[in-house]
Amino acid sequence: MLKKLHIFLGATVGDAAARPLHWVYNEKKLKSYLKNKKEVAFLKNNKCPFYSINTGEVSGYSDVGQVMFKTLIENNNKKILVDNFKKNIIKNFGQGSNYWKNLKFRKKYKKIKWKKPIQGPWIHQNILETIQNIKLKKKITGGKKVNESDGFCATLPYYLQNQSIAINKLIIKTISNNKLSVKFALAKLEIINFADKKYKNPVNFFLKKYKNNNYFKEVVENIKKVKQDKNKPHTFVVKKFGKACSYPGTFNGSIHAIITSNSFKSAINKTIKAGGCNCSRANFVGAYFSALKGLQNIPKKWILKTKPAKEILRNISKYQSIC
């Protein structure tokens, strides 16, 4: 039985809301795209300079989570879960998929000046390495070259069903076998868990619980740095810690949105306006506020605009009817 899917829905909607402005690093262009816009989420026209997909669809970050979600629906037996997940990764991202087709275009584009976004989705470095390692039949298949959010997005739907650290760590490493990626992914899951348990201040509770924990030492230090900048503008803070996809910058930007916002909508809008890899941050921020404030905190209009939301809602309804 799938549980707490409203949290995964929040991550998915957050990603889809930010997606049309994904990877916009040019500040002048970003300002021009946002000028006179009352609604910055779900822009009708793609503004991402690297790839273009329809509004309502999700980035490669969220999509790896959708693959895990589908894997769980098919069979959530933990003995075969990771093997089934790997098979579905190949189906969704591997040879024959739109992701894989676009990889050929990207190789061409590297030889010429980048003029316009490719049509269709963008496959991430972690997924490329994962596919290669699956084919090589490596025991741990995740990518090692980058420290990004793919592993967190992959394991989030499973974590909501089973909080076993060992299994979630294995799922993260199936996609991202980088120490920093694993550490920050686990920290995100813990903070989401504290939000779901309705702790008064989940981020502060994390600090209190892990202040003397050696494994999370780096995470604790980064949260403290963000808290020192709590009263500074969000865009400034994201730029300071890094707009790109990598940890710890993507984590720090998310934490600032979390501690300076009161709702799902305000936090995601803030995340979008900061630019850069807003989708990686929006997954965490969206999951957090859905955990803290429930399904009702996600704007209904936004849910309806999010293409993968329909299947998630169907499974939420199944669970609620059983309960």
C-alpha positions in Angstrom: 0.0 0.0 0.0 1.4 3.4 -1.0 1.3 6.0 1.8 1.9 9.7 2.2 1.8 10.3 -1.6 0.7 13.9 -1.1 4.4 14.6 -0.2 5.6 13.1 -3.5 2.8 15.1 -5.2 4.2 18.3 -3.7 7.7 17.6 -5.0 6.2 16.8 -8.5 4.1 19.9 -8.6 7.0 22.1 -7.4 9.2 20.7 -10.2 6.5 21.2 -12.9 5.8 24.8 -11.7 9.5 25.7 -12.0 10.3 23.7 -15.1 9.6 26.4 -17.9 12.3 28.5 -16.2 14.7 25.7 -15.5 18.5 26.5 -15.8 18.1 30.2 -16.6 21.4 31.6 -15.3 21.4 34.8 -17.2 20.0 37.3 -14.7 19.0 40.0 -17.2 17.1 37.4 -19.3 15.4 36.0 -16.1 14.2 39.5 -15.1 12.8 40.1 -18.5 10.9 36.8 -18.5 9.4 37.6 -15.1 8.7 41.3 -15.8 5.0 42.2 -15.2 4.1 38.5 -14.5 1.6 38.1 -11.8 2.1 34.3 -12.0 5.6 33.0 -12.4 4.8 29.3 -12.1 3.9 27.2 -15.1 4.9 29.8 -17.7 3.2 28.9 -21.0 6.3 29.3 -23.1 9.6 27.5 -22.4 12.4 29.8 -21.3 15.0 27.1 -20.5 17.9 27.7 -22.9 19.0 24.1 -23.0 15.9 21.9 -23.6 12.2 22.4 -24.2 9.2 20.3 -23.0 5.6 21.2 -22.6 4.4 23.1 -19.6 3.1 20.7 -17.0 5.8 18.1 -17.7 8.6 17.6 -15.3 12.4 17.8 -15.4 14.7 14.8 -15.3 15.0 15.3 -11.5 11.3 14.6 -10.9 11.1 12.1 -13.7 13.5 9.7 -11.9 11.1 9.9 -9.0 8.2 9.1 -11.3 10.1 6.0 -12.4 10.4 4.8 -8.8 6.7 5.6 -8.2 5.7 3.4 -11.2 8.0 0.7 -9.9 6.3 0.8 -6.5 2.9 0.5 -8.1 4.0 -2.5 -10.2 5.5 -4.4 -7.2 6.8 -2.9 -4.0 8.4 -6.1 -2.8 11.7 -4.8 -1.4 13.6 -8.0 -2.4 13.1 -7.2 -6.1 12.5 -3.4 -5.9 16.0 -2.2 -6.9 16.2 -4.7 -9.8 12.8 -3.6 -11.1 13.8 0.0 -10.6 16.9 -0.4 -12.7 14.9 -2.1 -15.5 12.5 0.8 -15.5 15.4 3.3 -15.6 16.6 1.7 -18.8 13.1 1.8 -20.3 12.4 5.5 -19.4 15.9 7.0 -20.0 17.8 4.4 -22.1 18.1 3.6 -25.8 14.9 4.3 -27.7 13.6 6.9 -25.2 13.3 10.6 -26.0 16.0 11.2 -23.4 18.4 9.0 -25.3 17.6 10.4 -28.7 18.3 13.9 -27.5 21.7 12.9 -26.3 22.8 12.7 -30.0 21.6 16.3 -30.6 23.5 17.4 -27.5 26.8 15.9 -28.8 26.2 17.9 -32.0 25.5 21.0 -30.2 28.7 20.8 -28.2 30.6 21.3 -31.5 28.7 24.5 -32.4 27.6 27.6 -30.6 24.5 26.8 -28.5 21.7 28.8 -30.2 18.4 27.3 -29.0 17.1 24.6 -26.7 16.8 21.0 -28.0 13.2 19.8 -28.3 12.4 17.2 -25.7 13.8 16.1 -22.3 17.4 16.4 -21.0 19.1 13.3 -19.6 21.3 14.0 -16.5 24.9 13.0 -15.9 23.9 10.7 -13.0 21.4 8.9 -15.2 23.9 8.5 -18.0 26.4 6.9 -15.7 23.7 4.7 -14.1 22.6 3.3 -17.4 26.2 2.5 -18.3 26.9 0.9 -14.9 23.7 -1.2 -15.1 24.8 -2.5 -18.5 28.2 -3.3 -17.0 26.3 -5.2 -14.2 28.0 -3.2 -11.4 26.6 -3.9 -8.0 26.3 -0.1 -7.2 25.3 1.7 -10.3 25.0 5.4 -9.4 27.0 8.1 -11.0 30.1 9.5 -9.3 31.0 12.5 -11.4 28.5 15.0 -10.0 26.9 15.6 -6.6 23.3 16.4 -7.5 19.7 15.7 -6.4 18.8 12.8 -8.7 19.3 10.2 -5.9 17.0 12.1 -3.5 14.3 12.4 -6.1 14.7 8.7 -6.9 14.2 7.5 -3.3 11.6 10.0 -2.1 8.5 7.9 -3.1 10.0 4.8 -1.5 11.0 6.7 1.7 7.3 7.6 2.2 6.5 3.9 2.4 9.6 2.6 4.2 12.1 4.8 6.2 14.7 2.1 6.4 18.0 4.0 6.0 19.8 1.0 4.5 17.3 0.6 1.7 16.9 4.3 1.0 20.7 4.6 0.9 20.9 1.8 -1.6 18.3 3.4 -3.8 20.1 6.8 -3.7 23.4 5.0 -4.6 21.6 3.2 -7.4 21.4 6.6 -9.1 24.0 8.8 -7.4 27.0 7.0 -5.8 28.6 10.2 -4.6 29.2 10.7 -0.8 28.0 14.3 -0.8 24.9 13.4 -2.8 24.0 10.5 -0.4 24.6 12.6 2.7 22.5 15.6 1.7 19.7 13.4 0.3 19.4 11.6 3.6 19.4 15.0 5.4 16.5 16.1 3.2 14.6 13.0 3.9 15.0 13.5 7.7 13.9 17.1 7.5 10.8 16.1 5.4 10.1 13.4 8.0 10.2 15.9 10.9 7.9 18.2 8.9 5.5 15.3 8.4 5.6 14.6 12.1 4.6 18.2 12.6 7.5 19.3 14.6 7.2 23.0 15.3 10.5 23.8 13.4 11.8 20.8 11.5 15.0 22.5 10.3 15.9 23.5 13.9 14.9 20.1 15.1 17.4 18.6 12.6 20.1 20.9 14.0 19.4 20.0 17.5 19.3 16.2 16.9 22.4 16.1 14.8 24.6 18.9 16.3 27.1 16.3 17.5 26.7 13.8 14.7 29.8 13.4 12.7 28.1 12.1 9.5 25.8 15.1 9.2 28.5 17.6 10.4 28.8 19.3 6.9 25.0 19.5 6.6 24.6 21.1 10.0 27.4 23.7 9.2 25.6 24.6 5.9 22.2 25.1 7.6 23.9 27.4 10.2 25.4 29.4 7.3 22.0 29.8 5.7 20.4 30.8 9.0 22.9 33.6 9.3 21.5 35.0 6.0 17.8 34.4 6.9 17.0 38.1 6.6 18.7 38.6 3.3 16.8 38.4 0.0 16.3 34.9 -1.3 17.7 35.6 -4.8 20.9 37.0 -3.1 21.3 34.0 -0.9 20.8 31.5 -3.7 23.4 33.4 -5.8 25.8 33.4 -2.9 25.6 29.7 -2.2 25.3 28.6 -5.8 22.4 28.6 -8.4 23.6 25.4 -10.0 22.5 21.8 -9.4 25.3 20.7 -7.1 25.3 20.2 -3.3 25.6 22.0 -1.0 24.4 25.0 -3.0 21.1 23.4 -4.1 20.4 22.3 -0.5 21.3 25.7 1.0 19.0 27.6 -1.4 16.1 25.2 -0.6 16.7 25.6 3.1 16.5 29.4 2.8 13.2 29.2 0.9 11.9 26.9 3.6 12.8 29.0 6.6 11.6 32.3 5.0 8.3 31.1 3.6 4.9 30.2 5.1 3.3 28.2 2.4 3.9 25.9 -0.6 3.0 28.6 -3.1 5.2 31.4 -1.7 8.2 29.1 -1.3 7.9 27.7 -4.8 7.5 31.1 -6.3 10.5 32.3 -4.4 12.5 29.3 -5.7 11.5 30.0 -9.3 12.5 33.6 -9.2 15.9 32.8 -7.9 16.8 31.2 -11.2 19.4 28.6 -12.0 18.6 25.0 -11.2 15.3 25.8 -9.6 13.8 22.3 -10.3 16.3 20.6 -8.1 15.4 23.0 -5.2 11.7 22.9 -6.0 11.5 19.1 -5.5 12.8 19.4 -1.9 10.8 22.6 -1.1 7.6 21.2 -2.5 8.0 17.9 -0.6 8.7 19.8 2.6 5.6 22.1 2.6 3.4 19.2 1.5 4.7 17.2 4.5 4.3 20.1 6.9 0.9 21.5 5.8 -0.7 18.7 3.8 -2.3 18.2 0.4 -4.6 21.2 0.9 -1.5 23.6 0.9 -0.7 22.7 -2.8 -2.7 25.1 -5.1 -5.4 23.1 -6.8 -4.8 24.9 -10.1 -1.2 23.9 -10.0 -2.0 20.3 -9.4 -4.3 20.3 -12.4 -1.5 21.8 -14.6 0.9 19.0 -13.6 0.8 16.1 -16.0 2.1 13.3 -13.8 -0.2 14.5 -10.9 -3.2 12.5 -12.2 -1.7 9.1 -11.6 -0.4 10.2 -8.1 -3.8 11.5 -7.2 -5.4 8.3 -8.3 -3.3 6.4 -5.9 -3.8 8.9 -3.1 -7.6 8.4 -3.6 -7.1 4.6 -3.4 -5.3 4.9 -0.2 -7.8 7.3 1.4 -10.7 5.1 0.4 -9.1 2.1 2.0 -8.4 4.0 5.2 
